[in-house]
Amino acid sequence: MKNSLRNAVLLLAVLLLPVMRALAQVPATDTPEMADTLRQNGKIYVVVAVIAVVLTGLLVYLISLDRKIGRLERELKD
């Protein structure tokens, strides 16, 4: 088990190392241009609202799933 975990971590490191080196060569800009454009057009609020709705939906789904699992666990105990 330890050897397979170690092999998996080593394989992941070997596969990610070239990607990380390639990303390090990309020139960094001082300001994100897309965010500035969205902010100027007032559409940044739409992006924030969509992200908030998606995260809220995920949270509600997880809470309902937890309740269902809890109910099933109680039924199995009884």
N, C-alpha and C positions, 0 to 999 in steps of 0.2 A: 504494500500500500504506500509506504513512504517513497519507494523508488518510482512508482508511477506518478505520484504527486510531484516529485522532484523533476521527473522527465517532462511533465506537462508544463511546469513553470519554466523550465529551460527552453522548451520549444516555443512558448509564448514570448519569452525574452528574445530569442533568436529571430522570431518573425516580426516583432515590434521594433527592434533596433534599427533596421533600415528605414522604416517609416518615420521614426523619430528623427533620424538624421536628415531625411528629406524635408521634414517640416521645419527643421532648424535653419534651412537654407532659404526659406521664404522670407522676403523682406517685410518687416513689420511697419505698418503705417501708424502715424501718431493718433489719428482720429478715425473711427469707423464711419466710412462714407455712407453706408446704407442707413445707419441710425440717424445721421444728420438729415438725410433726404426724407426719411419717414417723419422725423420730428418737424421739419419745415412744412410738410404737407398736412400735418396733424394726424397722420395715420398711425403714429406710434401708439396712440391710445387704443386703436383697433387691435393691434398686435398684443398689447398688454391685456386687453379684455378677452381675447381668444385664449391666451395662455391661462388666464385666471379661470375661465369657464372649463377648460380641459382639466386643469388640476383639481377644481372643485368636483367635477364629474368623477374623476378617479378616486377622490377621497370618499365621496358618497358611495361609490361602488364597493370600495374596500370595507367601509363600515357595514354596509348591508351584507356583504359576504361574511364578515366576522360574526354578525348576528345569526346568520343561517347556520354557520358551522357550530356556533355555540349551542344553538337549539338542537342540532343533530347530536352533538356530544351529550347533552342532557338526556335526550331520548335513548341513547345507547346505554347510559348509566342506569336508567330506570328499567 
